[in-house]
Amino acid sequence: MIIEELERKHELRVYPRSLTELNGTTYFLARGRNGKMLGVAGNADGFSGTREGSVLLCPLTTANAATLRSRLCWLSPQPLGLKKAAGCGDRLGLATPGHVRAIQKVGGILPVFAQQSIRENERTGRTPQQVMDEAMWGVFQEGWRGSWGADADHLKTTQDVDSCLQAGFTFYTVDPRDHVDNDAHTEPVETLRGKFRALPWSELLDSADSMLARYVDQRFLIESFCLEFSEASVLRAACKYGRAIAHASKVFRHLSKAAAERPFELEVSVDEAETPTSPLEHFFIASELRRMGVEWVSLAPRYVGRFEKGVDYIGDLELLDTDFARHAAIARVMGPYKLSLHSGSDKFSVYPIAVRNAKNLVHLKTAGTSYLEALRVVADVAPDFFRQFLSLAHERYDEDKRTYHVSADSSKVPAADDLTDGQLAGLLDQFDARQMFHVTFGSALDLYGERLKAVLDSHEEDHYAALEKHFLRHLEPLTSQSG
């Protein structure tokens, strides 16, 4: 009755799945003339807002989010362990309800509803706390009561760790790409010998002679195959990844100390190295991390072929199948831990390979694909506005692509004036256009971010439906096999 009266007198629309009663207090999310707000009927201690009869209507502030989390424990993220998981990155802070609806329709996959890299935070102008809070409000809106994670993605510094820890993230992806020596992949052995002796042995808790003794001419049984190191392969793996391993260990130790008693999980990512991570190198990384006492729940090698942004896998699927099988075997023997699929959006040909070989030990990461599906909605409901995104993508692509591994050819994408309104949404299914939109999101949000959010806000059910449909294409193949 309270809700009906509020809706009638104050022109509010209550999100029915948010309605929660606990310990004599009712909580709900509603939309009014000025956007969304939290309603609290009962014990409103700790909340700030405006009193409307027996209900306190509260803005969606960080302080009110923190108080609500303290009341409703399921609104706080948790470590997800070794269960199969899917990360749902959201560059706009509006997508979580669509992600929840997709997750609710599949079983056996735990969601990571808050996921954003520091690089994306910089380009979207968001803070880790905003990412966390906006995901939480979406979880509350849709009535999700299950476990969910929060991924502080692609962290490079301990300062990054601290800001995400303060915001309540539970999953930390360390990105040591700046410490990977990509030249070591092809350099002659004599050059590698010099680099090897110059590695930071104190940080590695090791010595050059000890490392050589552990690996050279040693055979390691990995289920149905053996890995054997020569001097050259040890030098190459150590020079390529040694400093990255030391950096990952440093971040882990810092996180362990800073988190104190708070539970957390670590992922180690080397997927943005310039060359694939061989099974031998994967074993070396895992062996050295384990020797140094690092604990991790997932690892992201760079697989063979190309995992480019926003499009399906580029490369030989049979070769990927063979490669992935070996990586999965190493993850089982050296952990177990999950294999992470970075740039995992829209890799529809890869998902069956991943679940066939790794079973439940898979962590999928998506990010920009939610932004692209938002643009699909804009193409349908505001075609003239969409044309501005297309024109900007043409203008900014050559500059903005520099920090991405992409191969789109802008000359293959029509200009805005060359398409009818009915043809616009189809660009989101075209390889080159999809990548152009994907990598120019920062420039687009700088110019059009607030207006884009307003359009999606006024068509929120269309937005959620598009996300749900698209994410089911990602999630359903991951549930096709388990073990």
Secondary structure, DSSP 8 states (H G I E B T S, - for coil): -HHHHHHHHH--EE-GGG-EEETTEEEEEEEETTEEEEEEES--TT---EEETTEEEE---HHHHHHHHHH-GGGS----TTS-EEEE--SSS--HHHHHHHHHTSSS-EEEEEEEEHHHHHHHT--HHHHHHHHHHHHHHHT--S--EEEEEEE-SHHHHHHHHHHT--EEEE--GGG--GGGGT--HHHHHHHHHTS-TTTTTS-HHHHHHHHBT-EEEETTEEEEB-HHHHHHHHHHHHHHHHHHHHHHHHHHHHHTTS--EEEEE-TTSSS---HHHHHHHHHHHHHTT---SEEE---SSB--TTS--BS-HHHHHHHHHHHHHHHHHH---EEEETT-TT-TTTHHHHHHHHTT-EEEEE-HHHHHHHHHHHHHH-HHHHHHHHHHHHHHHHHHGGGS-----GGGS--GGGS-HHHHGGGGGSHHHHHHHHHTHHHHHHHHHHHHHHHHHHTHHHHHHHHHHHHHHHHHHHTS---
